[in-house]
Amino acid sequence: MSDIWENVLLALLTLLPIAAFWWSKKRVEPKANETLEQRREEYGEAMVARYGEPQQMLWTRDMPLLFYEDFMVLVGIQVPYGCIANVTCNNSNDFGPGECYQVIVRTTLPGHEFLHVLMDTDMEEAIGMVEYIRNHADKERHP
């Protein structure tokens, strides 16, 4: 019976380093010398190249939100204002200091029902973003 356990232990000790190596290669790490500002700028440029020049670009913690006449671009997804069902914000840090707020946009887009955008620690800024998005969605519903 102990031979079985020795074989199981040997197999685990052999497979664990291989699995750890494989897992580390699957993760996508940002370029070592790339700053957050560079990633933000590259994202903004890519979205402008894809969707055109926005009427308004507002910055969040990680990326800009781009606002156009009939839609917005949120986390790389084109969201028509008419597809926005609800917008809210919440404190995404449940424990300890350093709270971070997020804006949550509920849409009717299949596969993209809930879109989350991280804001910084300023609750008023997060609420302002919610109101800004709601105003755009309301204009679509009530022209």
Secondary structure in CASP SS format (residue, H / E / C, confidence):
PFRMAT SS
TARGET T0000
AUTHOR 0000-0000-0000
METHOD secondary structure of the structure
MODEL  1
M C 1.00
S H 1.00
D H 1.00
I H 1.00
W H 1.00
E H 1.00
N H 1.00
V H 1.00
L H 1.00
L H 1.00
A H 1.00
L H 1.00
L H 1.00
T H 1.00
L H 1.00
L H 1.00
P H 1.00
I H 1.00
A H 1.00
A H 1.00
F H 1.00
W H 1.00
W H 1.00
S H 1.00
K H 1.00
K H 1.00
R C 1.00
V C 1.00
E C 1.00
P C 1.00
K C 1.00
A C 1.00
N C 1.00
E C 1.00
T C 1.00
L H 1.00
E H 1.00
Q H 1.00
R H 1.00
R H 1.00
E H 1.00
E H 1.00
Y H 1.00
G H 1.00
E H 1.00
A H 1.00
M H 1.00
V H 1.00
A H 1.00
R H 1.00
Y H 1.00
G C 1.00
E C 1.00
P C 1.00
Q C 1.00
Q E 1.00
M E 1.00
L E 1.00
W E 1.00
T C 1.00
R C 1.00
D C 1.00
M C 1.00
P E 1.00
L E 1.00
L E 1.00
F E 1.00
Y C 1.00
E C 1.00
D C 1.00
F E 1.00
M E 1.00
V E 1.00
L E 1.00
V C 1.00
G C 1.00
I E 1.00
Q E 1.00
V E 1.00
P E 1.00
Y H 1.00
G H 1.00
C H 1.00
I E 1.00
A E 1.00
N E 1.00
V E 1.00
T E 1.00
C E 1.00
N E 1.00
N E 1.00
S C 1.00
N C 1.00
D C 1.00
F C 1.00
G C 1.00
P C 1.00
G C 1.00
E C 1.00
C C 1.00
Y E 1.00
Q E 1.00
V E 1.00
I E 1.00
V E 1.00
R E 1.00
T E 1.00
T C 1.00
L C 1.00
P C 1.00
G C 1.00
H C 1.00
E C 1.00
F E 1.00
L E 1.00
H E 1.00
V E 1.00
L E 1.00
M C 1.00
D C 1.00
T C 1.00
D C 1.00
M H 1.00
E H 1.00
E H 1.00
A H 1.00
I H 1.00
G H 1.00
M H 1.00
V H 1.00
E H 1.00
Y H 1.00
I H 1.00
R H 1.00
N H 1.00
H H 1.00
A H 1.00
D H 1.00
K H 1.00
E H 1.00
R H 1.00
H C 1.00
P C 1.00
END
